[in-house]
Each structure stands twice: as C-alpha cells, then as structure tokens.
Amino acid sequence: MNNKINFDLERKLRHFTIPNLMQYIVIGQGIVFVLMMIWPSVGFQFLRQITLDRTQILHLQLWRLITFVLVPPSSSPLFIIFALYFYYFIGQGLERLWGSTRFCLFYYIGMLGAIVAAMITGYADNSFLNLSLFFAYAALWPDEQLLLFMIIPVKMKYLAIFDAVLFLWQFIVGTFSTRITIILSLVNVFLFVGGDLSRTIRNEIQHYKMRRNWR
C-alpha cells in the first residue's frame, strides 16, 4: 500500500482502533455457535438476523453491516474449535507485526469489500474475509509450519497455494456473484501484502526451476 495513503488512513482510523480485535470476533463467533448448539430455535433465528443480506439492509437493518463478522465459520462442533483458534492465532500474529491500528484497517477494508459484494450480488458472508487473514499471514510467514489435523506438519505457503487454487477454480466456474465476492474480499490482501505475495511466488518458481535443473 502506498506509504502516504497508508499513514493518512491509519492516522484517521486511530479513534476506531480496537486492540485485540480478532479476540473479540472469535469470542463472538463462539458465543453464536454455542447458542446455535444448545438452543437451536433461538440460535438459528439470531443467525438469520446478523447475516449480510442486501434486502434486509435496505430495510434499515444496518447492524448487519457489522454483525456479519460474528457468523461462525462452521457448524461442526469438532471443526469450530480448530477454526476459531486458527483465526485467533493468525489475527494476533498480524496485529503483533502491524500494530492494532494497521490490523484494524486491514480488517475493515476486508469488511467493506464483503459489504460492497453483498450490495452488488444480494448476499455475502465472512468466509472470504476470514481467508484473507490467512493469505496475509502466509505471505508474511510462508515457511512457518502448521500441524494439519494436529499431526501433519505443513508449511503455510503450501496451504495458501492449495486455497489459491480453490479460489481460482471457484472464480472460473462460479457465478458472477461468486467472482465479484472473491475479488472484493481479497482487495485488502493485495493492498497490504501484495509485494510479499509476489516475492513468495517468484521464490517458489525459482526454487522449482533449480530443483528441476539439478535432476
């Protein structure tokens, strides 16, 4: 991101900075998930009231512009524990590196992308927003290892490549709404870590060529 624009935006955003933002989001998602599990009739009704739905927003249910980030990333009791911990882990890592204000700016731009996508297509969720955190983390720490299924060590860059291929496939075969949502939800990634992402891709290509030449 252009340094001057970045500085100006961060300076204006200081009053809206929420330290440990990801912690509050993960706790909120956990509460919604528990409510859905222990009191389904109320929980799922509440879930419908916080999603990012253009029709309801135009009926002045403006809280949806914020509350959609509290929608849990999964309905599986087993997966939700790992998902919430993972998003908390990468969110805290990005905030420690960037500082609270810059991390909030990154997240707010991602939220804005999801909102614009919803206003164009009719509906959007926070799934691509959550994945934008992962892409940013993988671009900055590509060689950090994660224990997949708590057993298999996998480097962040390989998981990111796998997700990027899935994104590309969804973009190719998906509807216009899907394509718009993917593009707008990843704007924050290109603004903040586009250079790091490009370097990681170039390094992987160079390493591949070197390994191929040695064979």
N, C-alpha and C positions, 0 to 999 in steps of 0.2 A: 504494500500500500504506500502511496506517496507520503513521504515523511511529514510534509507540511499539513496535508489534509488529515493525516493520522493524528498529529499533535492537536490540531484545531478541534477535531471530533472528540478526542479524549478529554481535552480541557472543558468542553461544553457538557460532556457526559458525567463529569465528576459528581455532580449532585444526584445523579441517577445510578451511581455505582452501588452494587450490593455485594459486599465481601462474602466469599463462600457461597456464591450464587448457586453453584451446582449442588451443593449440600442441601439447600432448601428445595430445589427442584426434585432431587431424588427422594427426599423425605415426603414431599407432596405426592409424588407418583406412588410411593409405597403405601401411603395412607389411602389413596383412591383404590389401589389394588386390594388392600385388606378389607376395605368396605365392600368391594365387589364380591369378595370371597365369603365373608361372614354374614352379609345382609344383601344378597343379590338384587332383590327388588328395589331397594334404595340405591345401592351402589351403581347399577347399570343405568338407572334413571339419572343419577348425578353425572355419570359419564356422558350421557347424551346432552347434558346441559353445559359441558365445558369444551366440547369439540369445536373445531374451526369450520363452521358452516356458514356460507355466504348468505343464504336466505335468512337465517336467524340473526346474523349480524346486521343485515339491512332492516330487520325488525327491532333494531336498537339493543340487542343483547350484546353490548360491547365488551362485556367481561371476557367473552370468548377469545378476544384478541390477545389475551394474556394467559387465560386458564388452560388453553390447549397444550401448553408445555407440561401440564400435570397428568396428561393421559399416559398410563403405564405402557412400557414398550412391549409387554407380553401379557398373555392371560394364563401362562403356565406357572404354577407355584414354584417349580424347580428352576426354570429359566429366569424368572424375575429376580431372584437373589443375585445371580451372576450378572445379569444385565444392569441392575441398579448399581452394584458395586463397580462394574466396569466403567459406567458413565461417570460415577463419582470419582474414580481413580484418574481417568483421563482429564476430566474437568479441573480437578485440583492440580494436576500436573501442568496444564496450560496456564492456570491462574498464577501458580508459583513462578513460572517463567515470564509471563507478560505483566503480571500485576492485575489487581482486581478490575481497574477501570478498562484496560485494554481487553481483558477477557469478556467483560460485560458487553463491550462494544461489538466484539466478535459474535457473541450470542444474540444480541439484539438485532444485528444485521441478518443473522440466520432466521430469527423470528419474523422479521419484516419480509424476507423472501418467501417464507411459508404463507404469510398473510396475503401477500400480493398474488401468490399462486392460487390461494383459496378464492380470492375475489375474481380471478380470471376463470377458473375452472369450476367453481362451486363448492369445492371441499378440499382440504389438505390436512395433514396431521404432522406430528413432530418426528416421524421416523427418519426422514432425510436430514432434519435438523440435528438429531442425535448422531447420525452417521457423519455429519460434517465435523463434529468434535473428534471423531476417530480419525478421519482423514488428516486433520490438522496435526493431531498427536503423532500419527505415523510419518508425516512429512518431516517433523522436527526430530523424532527419535526413531528412525527407520529400523535400526538394528536392535532395539530393545525387544527382549523376548517376553512372550506371554504364554502361560500354561493353558493350552486349549483342553477343555474338559478336565482341568486341574491335573493333567498328566503329560500331554504332548507339548514340548517347547516349540513355539513358532514365532518367528520374528514379525514385528509389526508390519514391515513393508510387504511381506507375503500375504498377510491378511488383507492389507489395503489393496493390493493388486487383485486379489480374489473379489473383494467387494466392488472394485472399479470395473471389473469385467461384468459383474452382475448389473451394475448401474448402466453400463454401455448396452448390454443386451436389453434391459428394460427400455432404454431410450430408443433403440432400434425398432423393437417390436411393439412398444407401448403406444398408447393413445396420445393425442395432442396434449391432453391434461397431464399425463404422466411425464412427458418431455418438459413441459413448462415447469412442473413441480421440481423435477430433478435440477434443471438449470438454475432456477431461482433459489433453491435450497443450498446450492454449493457456491453461491457468489461470495460468501464470507471466506470460504476456503481459498479461493483464488486471490482475493484481496489481501489476505493475511499471510498465507504460506505458499503462494503460487511459485515464488522463486525457489523455495526449499523443495517443493514438489518436483519442479523441473530438474533440479540438480540430482535428486534421488533417482528419477527416471533415467537421466543421462548416465549416472554412475552404474546403474544396473545394466544398461545397454553395453557400456564399455566392459564391465566385468564379464558379461556373457560372451562378447567378442573375444576377450582374452582367453577365456576357458575353451572356446571353440578352436582358437588358433593353436593352443597347446596340445589339442588332441591329435 
